[in-house]
Amino acid sequence: MKQRIQQLLHGLWDLDQVARYPQNLVRMARYVFVLVRDLIEGQLNMRAMGLVYTTLLSIVPLLALAFSMLKALGVHNSLEPVLLEALRPLGSQATVITDNIIGFVEKVNVSVLGFAGVALLFFSVISMIHKVEESFNFIWRIDRPRPLSQRLGEYLAVITVGPLLVVLALGMTGTVMNSSAMAWIVGIEPFGLLIFMLTKLLPYLLIVGLFTFLYAFMPNTRVQLRAAFYGGALAGVLWQTGAAIFASIVIGATSYNAIYSGFAIVILLLIWLYLGWLILLTGCQLAYYVQHPEQIKAHRIPPLLSGKQIEYLSLMIMGMTGRRFLAGEPAYTEEELSLALNAAPEHVARVTDNLIYHGLLIESGADRTRLVPAMDLDSIPVARLWRLARAGNDTMPQNHDALSPGVHALLEGAEQAFERHSESISLKQWLTRPGN
């Protein structure tokens, strides 16, 4: 098996072999390979399992808040059909689960919970959305989440506006489809056939639109609409197709009811939640690769950085951000630095975190993703920057071995030699030299 995988890798990335095939076919095969490889590696599976647990804890508080807001607008009855549609793959059990959840939700009276109860509801819901953002950021290779103030504001917007938009979209669709004008158009061919096909495609279009919004909004980076749409299209098709297949399996799985009795409904719910989250994360993975085709490689995990590479990236990142700052140009983001340096996003993020930790860079801009110098460039000696790059976030380990002082002296001598060579040149002086 391993030998076959190696042959496949050699074939997909061997320029001499792939030149004989249509490039679109080769590109599609590479997309399929990296998606399947990421699934096999298990990280997406683990995060999907974690999201299942979070969903079970947060589903009632989430629906309770949505129900309260929709009830104030008089459209709370529209919540049940949305939940029923999401659980449709469970077959006849979907109605039972929906009724039970709606029963729990209706018993939750937000007005009598008090401050502590409402705070707990919001905490449960925000925790779920935060877990989703963490999973998306992992896929996009982003280590830092949104700032707390920005996170709370955007999460609350999703909680308050999201359910309303879904209900309005379904309501408007139902109103248009049941209008007299639409009934007249349906009677005219070929419009009748086209509208019939549109009604069949409507669930796909709605779920694709929802997933596209999630992929564009949730990651803590700027996601191109094109990339989000491709991910949403894949996830939407997989969701609807998987729902149909899972529903047929549930109908035929009478042995589950015989073996597990009343627990069968819980087991089926857990399986569908896991598959649903896995589909959602797979679509997010495709969105990342569409926006970053340079990351479509035979092996996902980048090699460890050497000391020389860390020093090089530290000097380059500080130099490039400082040069733009002096020129008055828009600041770089980590993504732009990764592309400009042709470096792995994980490597750029690690070095950037170190520079931020030591107070040399700060995040700016409305979305806190733009990197600018944190101090006057004339006050940053190149030698100090080089020392910080070598030290990282950790201090040197201390021990009582007789060899330790000699090793420390050897390293200190190398750093002192660099300082003598740089002659206390500041970062600004180095950047303004001819040729830089």
Secondary structure, DSSP 8 states (H G I E B T S, - for coil): -HHHHHHHHHHHH-HHHHTTS-HHHHHHHHHHHHHHHHHHHSHHHHHHHHHHHHHHHHHHHHHHHHHHHHHHTT-GGGHHHHHHHHTGGGTTHHHHHHHHHHHHHHH--GGGTHHHHHHHHHHHHHHHHHHHHHHHHHHTT------HHHHHHHHHHHHHHHHHHHHHHHHHHHHHHTSHHHHHHHTSTTHHHHHHHHHHHHHHHHHHHHHHHHHHHSSSS---HHHHHHHHHHHHHHHHHHHHHHHHHHHH-HHHHHHHGGGHHHHHHHHHHHHHHHHHHHHHHHHHHHH-GGG--S-SS-----HHHHHHHHHHHHHHHHHHHHHT---B-HHHHHHHHT--HHHHHHHHHHHHHTTSEEEETTTT-EEEESS-GGG-BHHHHHHHHHHTTS-------TTHHHHHHHHHHHHHHHHHHHTT-BHHHHHTSTT-
